[in-house]
């Protein structure tokens, strides 16, 4: 029996099977993205794309706010024991997001619009979730900016 089959059997025995969704952290990430989307729309963002995949990585949301194209990363934590979710957006992750944003603009033939990089942080504490939008969370790593 494969390890995956053993795990699935174990989870079924615990009653953890849920049709129509991912389990574990991947499912938690999807729930956080839905929560982030609701907050972004409530704050006036217009979501243009979700989970855009490029050669360098993935961008959770591409949105527009007041004429600016926003590339948005969603990070969440269950509790604060492992630090702030924003701390998980490392310099290497920022580089991948930036390269993927360049690819997005190129594929969509958007030219050089005003752009920024936002992070949505979510900290769950029991039944409560604290959702914060960090606008202009980072610029292109290294200081030079090919995206305006």
TIRO-2110 file (N, C-alpha, C; in Angstrom, 1 decimal):
// TIRO-2110
0.8, -1.2, 0.0, N, 1, A
0.0, 0.0, 0.0, CA, 1, A
0.9, 1.2, 0.0, C, 1, A
0.6, 2.2, -0.8, N, 2, A
1.4, 3.4, -0.9, CA, 2, A
1.2, 4.3, 0.3, C, 2, A
2.1, 5.2, 0.6, N, 3, A
1.9, 6.1, 1.7, CA, 3, A
0.7, 7.0, 1.5, C, 3, A
0.4, 7.4, 0.3, N, 4, A
-0.8, 8.2, 0.1, CA, 4, A
-2.1, 7.5, 0.4, C, 4, A
-2.1, 6.2, 0.0, N, 5, A
-3.3, 5.4, 0.3, CA, 5, A
-3.5, 5.2, 1.8, C, 5, A
-2.3, 5.0, 2.5, N, 6, A
-2.4, 4.8, 3.9, CA, 6, A
-2.9, 6.1, 4.6, C, 6, A
-2.4, 7.2, 4.1, N, 7, A
-2.9, 8.5, 4.7, CA, 7, A
-4.4, 8.7, 4.4, C, 7, A
-4.8, 8.5, 3.2, N, 8, A
-6.2, 8.7, 2.8, CA, 8, A
-7.1, 7.8, 3.7, C, 8, A
-6.7, 6.5, 3.9, N, 9, A
-7.4, 5.6, 4.7, CA, 9, A
-7.5, 6.1, 6.1, C, 9, A
-6.4, 6.6, 6.6, N, 10, A
-6.3, 7.1, 8.0, CA, 10, A
-7.3, 8.3, 8.1, C, 10, A
-7.2, 9.2, 7.2, N, 11, A
-8.1, 10.4, 7.2, CA, 11, A
-9.6, 10.1, 7.1, C, 11, A
-9.9, 9.1, 6.3, N, 12, A
-11.3, 8.6, 6.2, CA, 12, A
-11.7, 8.1, 7.5, C, 12, A
-10.9, 7.3, 8.2, N, 13, A
-11.2, 6.7, 9.5, CA, 13, A
-11.5, 7.8, 10.5, C, 13, A
-10.8, 9.0, 10.4, N, 14, A
-11.0, 10.1, 11.3, CA, 14, A
-12.2, 10.9, 10.9, C, 14, A
-12.8, 10.6, 9.8, N, 15, A
-13.9, 11.4, 9.3, CA, 15, A
-13.5, 12.7, 8.6, C, 15, A
-12.3, 12.8, 8.1, N, 16, A
-11.8, 14.0, 7.6, CA, 16, A
-12.0, 14.1, 6.1, C, 16, A
-12.6, 13.2, 5.4, N, 17, A
-12.8, 13.3, 4.0, CA, 17, A
-13.9, 14.4, 3.7, C, 17, A
-13.5, 15.3, 2.8, N, 18, A
-14.4, 16.3, 2.4, CA, 18, A
-14.5, 16.4, 0.9, C, 18, A
-15.5, 16.0, 0.3, N, 19, A
-15.6, 16.1, -1.2, CA, 19, A
-15.6, 17.5, -1.6, C, 19, A
-14.9, 17.7, -2.8, N, 20, A
-15.0, 19.0, -3.4, CA, 20, A
-14.0, 20.0, -2.9, C, 20, A
-13.0, 19.6, -2.2, N, 21, A
-12.0, 20.6, -1.7, CA, 21, A
-10.7, 19.9, -1.3, C, 21, A
-9.7, 20.7, -1.2, N, 22, A
-8.4, 20.1, -0.8, CA, 22, A
-8.4, 20.0, 0.7, C, 22, A
-7.5, 19.1, 1.2, N, 23, A
-7.4, 18.9, 2.6, CA, 23, A
-6.1, 19.5, 3.1, C, 23, A
-5.9, 19.6, 4.3, N, 24, A
-4.7, 20.1, 4.9, CA, 24, A
-4.4, 21.5, 4.6, C, 24, A
-3.1, 21.8, 4.5, N, 25, A
-2.6, 23.2, 4.3, CA, 25, A
-3.1, 23.8, 2.9, C, 25, A
-3.2, 22.9, 1.9, N, 26, A
-3.6, 23.4, 0.6, CA, 26, A
-5.1, 23.9, 0.7, C, 26, A
-5.9, 23.2, 1.4, N, 27, A
-7.3, 23.6, 1.6, CA, 27, A
-7.4, 24.9, 2.4, C, 27, A
-6.5, 25.0, 3.4, N, 28, A
-6.5, 26.2, 4.3, CA, 28, A
-6.1, 27.4, 3.4, C, 28, A
-5.1, 27.2, 2.5, N, 29, A
-4.7, 28.3, 1.6, CA, 29, A
-5.8, 28.7, 0.7, C, 29, A
-6.6, 27.8, 0.2, N, 30, A
-7.8, 28.2, -0.6, CA, 30, A
-8.8, 29.0, 0.2, C, 30, A
-9.0, 28.6, 1.5, N, 31, A
-10.0, 29.3, 2.3, CA, 31, A
-9.4, 30.7, 2.6, C, 31, A
-8.1, 30.8, 2.8, N, 32, A
-7.5, 32.1, 3.0, CA, 32, A
-7.6, 33.0, 1.8, C, 32, A
-7.5, 32.4, 0.6, N, 33, A
-7.6, 33.2, -0.6, CA, 33, A
-9.0, 33.7, -0.8, C, 33, A
-10.0, 32.9, -0.5, N, 34, A
-11.4, 33.3, -0.6, CA, 34, A
-11.7, 34.5, 0.4, C, 34, A
-11.1, 34.4, 1.6, N, 35, A
-11.3, 35.4, 2.6, CA, 35, A
-10.6, 36.7, 2.1, C, 35, A
-9.4, 36.6, 1.6, N, 36, A
-8.7, 37.7, 1.0, CA, 36, A
-9.4, 38.4, -0.1, C, 36, A
-10.0, 37.6, -1.0, N, 37, A
-10.8, 38.1, -2.1, CA, 37, A
-11.9, 39.0, -1.7, C, 37, A
-12.6, 38.5, -0.7, N, 38, A
-13.8, 39.3, -0.1, CA, 38, A
-13.3, 40.6, 0.5, C, 38, A
-12.2, 40.6, 1.2, N, 39, A
-11.7, 41.8, 1.8, CA, 39, A
-11.2, 42.8, 0.7, C, 39, A
-10.5, 42.2, -0.3, N, 40, A
-10.0, 43.1, -1.4, CA, 40, A
-11.1, 43.8, -2.1, C, 40, A
-12.2, 43.0, -2.4, N, 41, A
-13.3, 43.6, -3.1, CA, 41, A
-14.0, 44.6, -2.3, C, 41, A
-14.1, 44.4, -1.0, N, 42, A
-14.7, 45.3, 0.0, CA, 42, A
-13.9, 46.6, 0.1, C, 42, A
-12.6, 46.5, -0.2, N, 43, A
-11.7, 47.7, -0.1, CA, 43, A
-11.6, 48.4, -1.4, C, 43, A
-12.4, 47.9, -2.5, N, 44, A
-12.4, 48.6, -3.7, CA, 44, A
-11.5, 48.1, -4.8, C, 44, A
-10.8, 47.0, -4.6, N, 45, A
-10.0, 46.3, -5.6, CA, 45, A
-11.0, 45.6, -6.6, C, 45, A
-10.5, 45.6, -7.9, N, 46, A
-11.2, 44.8, -8.9, CA, 46, A
-10.3, 43.7, -9.3, C, 46, A
-10.7, 42.5, -9.0, N, 47, A
-9.8, 41.3, -9.3, CA, 47, A
-9.8, 41.0, -10.7, C, 47, A
-8.6, 41.0, -11.3, N, 48, A
-8.5, 40.7, -12.8, CA, 48, A
-8.1, 39.3, -13.0, C, 48, A
-7.4, 38.7, -12.2, N, 49, A
-6.9, 37.3, -12.4, CA, 49, A
-6.6, 36.7, -11.0, C, 49, A
-6.8, 35.4, -10.9, N, 50, A
-6.5, 34.6, -9.7, CA, 50, A
-5.5, 33.5, -10.1, C, 50, A
-4.6, 33.3, -9.2, N, 51, A
-3.6, 32.2, -9.3, CA, 51, A
-3.0, 32.1, -10.7, C, 51, A
-2.4, 33.3, -11.1, N, 52, A
-1.7, 33.4, -12.4, CA, 52, A
-0.4, 32.6, -12.3, C, 52, A
-0.2, 31.7, -13.2, N, 53, A
1.0, 30.9, -13.2, CA, 53, A
1.9, 31.3, -14.3, C, 53, A
3.2, 31.6, -14.0, N, 54, A
4.2, 31.9, -15.0, CA, 54, A
5.4, 30.9, -14.8, C, 54, A
6.4, 31.2, -15.6, N, 55, A
7.6, 30.3, -15.5, CA, 55, A
8.3, 30.4, -14.2, C, 55, A
8.2, 31.6, -13.6, N, 56, A
9.0, 31.8, -12.3, CA, 56, A
8.2, 31.5, -11.1, C, 56, A
6.8, 31.4, -11.2, N, 57, A
6.0, 31.2, -10.0, CA, 57, A
4.6, 31.5, -10.2, C, 57, A
3.9, 31.8, -9.1, N, 58, A
2.5, 32.1, -9.2, CA, 58, A
2.2, 33.3, -8.4, C, 58, A
1.2, 34.1, -8.9, N, 59, A
0.7, 35.2, -8.2, CA, 59, A
-0.7, 34.9, -7.8, C, 59, A
-1.0, 35.1, -6.5, N, 60, A
-2.4, 34.7, -6.0, CA, 60, A
-3.5, 35.6, -6.6, C, 60, A
-3.3, 36.9, -6.7, N, 61, A
-4.3, 37.8, -7.3, CA, 61, A
-3.6, 38.9, -8.1, C, 61, A
-4.2, 39.2, -9.2, N, 62, A
-3.8, 40.4, -9.9, CA, 62, A
-5.1, 41.2, -9.9, C, 62, A
-5.0, 42.4, -9.4, N, 63, A
-6.2, 43.3, -9.2, CA, 63, A
-5.8, 44.7, -9.7, C, 63, A
-6.9, 45.5, -9.8, N, 64, A
-6.7, 46.9, -10.1, CA, 64, A
-7.4, 47.7, -9.0, C, 64, A
-6.6, 48.7, -8.5, N, 65, A
-7.2, 49.7, -7.5, CA, 65, A
-6.8, 51.1, -8.0, C, 65, A
-7.8, 51.9, -8.2, N, 66, A
-7.6, 53.3, -8.6, CA, 66, A
-6.5, 53.5, -9.7, C, 66, A
-6.6, 52.6, -10.8, N, 67, A
-5.8, 52.7, -11.9, CA, 67, A
-4.4, 52.1, -11.8, C, 67, A
-4.1, 51.5, -10.7, N, 68, A
-2.9, 50.8, -10.4, CA, 68, A
-3.1, 49.3, -10.5, C, 68, A
-2.2, 48.6, -11.2, N, 69, A
-2.3, 47.1, -11.3, CA, 69, A
-1.5, 46.6, -10.0, C, 69, A
-2.2, 45.8, -9.3, N, 70, A
-1.7, 45.3, -8.0, CA, 70, A
-1.4, 43.8, -8.1, C, 70, A
-0.2, 43.4, -7.8, N, 71, A
0.1, 41.9, -7.7, CA, 71, A
0.1, 41.6, -6.3, C, 71, A
-0.8, 40.6, -5.9, N, 72, A
-1.1, 40.4, -4.5, CA, 72, A
-0.7, 39.0, -4.1, C, 72, A
0.0, 38.9, -3.0, N, 73, A
0.4, 37.6, -2.4, CA, 73, A
-0.4, 37.5, -1.1, C, 73, A
-1.0, 36.3, -0.9, N, 74, A
-1.8, 36.0, 0.3, CA, 74, A
-1.0, 35.1, 1.2, C, 74, A
-0.8, 35.5, 2.5, N, 75, A
-0.1, 34.6, 3.4, CA, 75, A
-0.9, 34.6, 4.7, C, 75, A
-1.0, 33.4, 5.2, N, 76, A
-1.8, 33.2, 6.4, CA, 76, A
-1.1, 32.3, 7.5, C, 76, A
-1.6, 32.5, 8.7, N, 77, A
-1.1, 31.7, 9.8, CA, 77, A
-2.2, 31.3, 10.7, C, 77, A
-2.1, 30.1, 11.3, N, 78, A
-3.1, 29.7, 12.3, CA, 78, A
-2.4, 30.1, 13.7, C, 78, A
-2.7, 31.2, 14.2, N, 79, A
-2.0, 31.7, 15.4, CA, 79, A
-0.7, 32.4, 15.1, C, 79, A
-0.1, 33.0, 16.1, N, 80, A
1.1, 33.9, 15.9, CA, 80, A
2.4, 33.2, 16.3, C, 80, A
2.3, 31.9, 16.6, N, 81, A
3.5, 31.2, 17.1, CA, 81, A
4.7, 31.2, 16.2, C, 81, A
4.4, 31.3, 14.9, N, 82, A
5.5, 31.2, 13.9, CA, 82, A
5.8, 32.6, 13.2, C, 82, A
5.4, 33.6, 13.9, N, 83, A
5.7, 35.0, 13.3, CA, 83, A
4.6, 35.5, 12.4, C, 83, A
4.8, 36.7, 11.9, N, 84, A
3.9, 37.3, 11.0, CA, 84, A
3.8, 36.6, 9.7, C, 84, A
2.6, 36.5, 9.1, N, 85, A
2.6, 36.0, 7.7, CA, 85, A
3.4, 36.8, 6.7, C, 85, A
3.5, 38.1, 6.9, N, 86, A
4.2, 38.9, 6.0, CA, 86, A
5.7, 38.5, 6.0, C, 86, A
6.2, 38.0, 7.1, N, 87, A
7.6, 37.6, 7.2, CA, 87, A
7.9, 36.5, 6.2, C, 87, A
6.9, 35.7, 5.8, N, 88, A
7.1, 34.6, 4.9, CA, 88, A
7.3, 35.0, 3.5, C, 88, A
7.1, 36.3, 3.2, N, 89, A
7.4, 36.8, 1.8, CA, 89, A
8.8, 37.2, 1.8, C, 89, A
9.7, 36.2, 1.6, N, 90, A
11.1, 36.4, 1.6, CA, 90, A
11.6, 37.2, 0.4, C, 90, A
12.9, 37.6, 0.4, N, 91, A
13.4, 38.3, -0.8, CA, 91, A
13.3, 37.4, -2.0, C, 91, A
13.6, 36.1, -1.8, N, 92, A
13.5, 35.2, -3.0, CA, 92, A
12.1, 35.1, -3.5, C, 92, A
11.1, 35.1, -2.6, N, 93, A
9.7, 35.0, -3.0, CA, 93, A
9.4, 36.3, -3.7, C, 93, A
9.9, 37.4, -3.2, N, 94, A
9.6, 38.7, -3.9, CA, 94, A
10.2, 38.7, -5.3, C, 94, A
11.4, 38.2, -5.5, N, 95, A
12.0, 38.1, -6.8, CA, 95, A
11.1, 37.3, -7.8, C, 95, A
10.6, 36.1, -7.3, N, 96, A
9.7, 35.3, -8.1, CA, 96, A
8.4, 36.0, -8.5, C, 96, A
7.8, 36.7, -7.5, N, 97, A
6.6, 37.4, -7.8, CA, 97, A
6.9, 38.5, -8.8, C, 97, A
8.0, 39.2, -8.7, N, 98, A
8.3, 40.3, -9.6, CA, 98, A
8.5, 39.7, -11.0, C, 98, A
9.3, 38.6, -11.2, N, 99, A
9.5, 38.1, -12.5, CA, 99, A
8.1, 37.6, -13.1, C, 99, A
7.3, 37.0, -12.2, N, 100, A
6.0, 36.5, -12.7, CA, 100, A
5.1, 37.7, -13.1, C, 100, A
5.2, 38.8, -12.4, N, 101, A
4.5, 40.0, -12.7, CA, 101, A
4.9, 40.6, -14.1, C, 101, A
6.2, 40.6, -14.4, N, 102, A
6.7, 41.0, -15.7, CA, 102, A
6.1, 40.1, -16.8, C, 102, A
6.1, 38.8, -16.5, N, 103, A
5.5, 37.9, -17.5, CA, 103, A
4.1, 38.1, -17.7, C, 103, A
3.3, 38.4, -16.6, N, 104, A
1.9, 38.7, -16.7, CA, 104, A
1.7, 39.9, -17.6, C, 104, A
2.4, 41.0, -17.4, N, 105, A
2.3, 42.2, -18.2, CA, 105, A
2.6, 42.0, -19.6, C, 105, A
3.6, 41.2, -19.9, N, 106, A
4.0, 40.8, -21.2, CA, 106, A
3.0, 40.0, -22.0, C, 106, A
2.5, 38.9, -21.3, N, 107, A
1.5, 38.1, -21.9, CA, 107, A
0.2, 38.8, -22.2, C, 107, A
-0.2, 39.7, -21.3, N, 108, A
-1.4, 40.5, -21.4, CA, 108, A
-1.3, 41.7, -22.3, C, 108, A
0.0, 42.0, -22.7, N, 109, A
0.3, 43.1, -23.5, CA, 109, A
-0.2, 44.4, -22.9, C, 109, A
0.1, 44.6, -21.6, N, 110, A
-0.4, 45.8, -20.9, CA, 110, A
0.6, 46.9, -20.9, C, 110, A
1.8, 46.7, -21.5, N, 111, A
2.7, 47.8, -21.5, CA, 111, A
3.4, 48.0, -20.2, C, 111, A
3.4, 49.3, -19.8, N, 112, A
4.1, 49.7, -18.5, CA, 112, A
3.1, 50.5, -17.6, C, 112, A
2.1, 49.8, -17.2, N, 113, A
1.1, 50.6, -16.3, CA, 113, A
1.7, 50.8, -14.9, C, 113, A
1.1, 51.6, -14.1, N, 114, A
1.5, 51.8, -12.7, CA, 114, A
1.2, 50.5, -12.0, C, 114, A
2.2, 50.0, -11.3, N, 115, A
2.1, 48.7, -10.6, CA, 115, A
2.6, 48.8, -9.2, C, 115, A
2.1, 47.9, -8.3, N, 116, A
2.6, 47.8, -7.0, CA, 116, A
2.4, 46.3, -6.5, C, 116, A
3.1, 46.0, -5.4, N, 117, A
3.1, 44.7, -4.9, CA, 117, A
2.5, 44.7, -3.5, C, 117, A
1.3, 44.1, -3.3, N, 118, A
0.6, 44.1, -2.0, CA, 118, A
0.7, 42.7, -1.4, C, 118, A
0.5, 42.6, -0.1, N, 119, A
0.5, 41.4, 0.6, CA, 119, A
-0.8, 41.4, 1.5, C, 119, A
-1.6, 40.4, 1.5, N, 120, A
-2.7, 40.2, 2.4, CA, 120, A
-2.3, 39.2, 3.4, C, 120, A
-2.3, 39.7, 4.7, N, 121, A
-2.0, 38.8, 5.8, CA, 121, A
-3.2, 38.4, 6.5, C, 121, A
-3.3, 37.1, 6.9, N, 122, A
-4.4, 36.5, 7.6, CA, 122, A
-3.9, 35.8, 8.8, C, 122, A
-4.3, 36.1, 10.0, N, 123, A
-4.0, 35.4, 11.2, CA, 123, A
-5.3, 34.9, 11.8, C, 123, A
-5.4, 33.6, 11.9, N, 124, A
-6.5, 33.0, 12.5, CA, 124, A
-6.3, 32.7, 14.0, C, 124, A
-7.2, 33.0, 14.8, N, 125, A
-7.2, 32.7, 16.2, CA, 125, A
-8.5, 32.2, 16.6, C, 125, A
-8.6, 30.8, 16.6, N, 126, A
-9.9, 30.2, 16.9, CA, 126, A
-10.9, 30.4, 15.8, C, 126, A
-12.0, 31.0, 16.1, N, 127, A
-13.0, 31.3, 15.1, CA, 127, A
-12.9, 32.6, 14.4, C, 127, A
-11.9, 33.4, 14.8, N, 128, A
-11.7, 34.8, 14.4, CA, 128, A
-10.5, 34.8, 13.4, C, 128, A
-10.6, 35.6, 12.4, N, 129, A
-9.5, 35.8, 11.4, CA, 129, A
-9.3, 37.3, 11.2, C, 129, A
-8.0, 37.7, 11.4, N, 130, A
-7.6, 39.1, 11.3, CA, 130, A
-7.0, 39.2, 9.9, C, 130, A
-7.7, 40.0, 9.0, N, 131, A
-7.2, 40.2, 7.6, CA, 131, A
-6.7, 41.6, 7.4, C, 131, A
-5.5, 41.7, 7.0, N, 132, A
-4.8, 43.0, 6.8, CA, 132, A
-4.3, 43.1, 5.4, C, 132, A
-4.5, 44.2, 4.7, N, 133, A
-3.9, 44.4, 3.4, CA, 133, A
-2.8, 45.4, 3.5, C, 133, A
-1.6, 44.9, 3.2, N, 134, A
-0.4, 45.7, 3.2, CA, 134, A
-0.1, 46.2, 1.8, C, 134, A
-0.4, 47.5, 1.6, N, 135, A
-0.2, 48.1, 0.2, CA, 135, A
1.2, 48.4, 0.1, C, 135, A
1.8, 48.3, -1.1, N, 136, A
3.2, 48.6, -1.4, CA, 136, A
4.1, 47.8, -0.4, C, 136, A
3.8, 46.6, -0.2, N, 137, A
4.6, 45.8, 0.8, CA, 137, A
6.0, 45.7, 0.4, C, 137, A
6.3, 45.6, -0.9, N, 138, A
7.7, 45.6, -1.3, CA, 138, A
7.8, 46.1, -2.7, C, 138, A
9.1, 46.5, -3.1, N, 139, A
9.4, 46.9, -4.4, CA, 139, A
10.3, 45.8, -5.0, C, 139, A
10.7, 46.1, -6.3, N, 140, A
11.5, 45.1, -6.9, CA, 140, A
12.8, 44.9, -6.1, C, 140, A
13.1, 43.6, -5.7, N, 141, A
14.3, 43.4, -4.9, CA, 141, A
15.5, 43.9, -5.7, C, 141, A
16.4, 44.5, -5.0, N, 142, A
17.6, 45.0, -5.6, CA, 142, A
17.6, 46.5, -5.9, C, 142, A
16.4, 47.1, -5.7, N, 143, A
16.2, 48.5, -5.8, CA, 143, A
15.9, 49.0, -7.2, C, 143, A
16.3, 48.3, -8.3, N, 144, A
15.9, 48.8, -9.6, CA, 144, A
14.5, 48.4, -10.0, C, 144, A
13.8, 49.2, -10.7, N, 145, A
12.4, 48.8, -11.0, CA, 145, A
12.2, 48.9, -12.5, C, 145, A
11.8, 47.8, -13.1, N, 146, A
11.5, 47.8, -14.5, CA, 146, A
10.0, 47.9, -14.7, C, 146, A
9.3, 47.7, -13.6, N, 147, A
7.8, 47.9, -13.6, CA, 147, A
7.6, 49.3, -12.9, C, 147, A
6.8, 50.1, -13.5, N, 148, A
6.6, 51.4, -12.9, CA, 148, A
5.4, 51.4, -11.9, C, 148, A
END
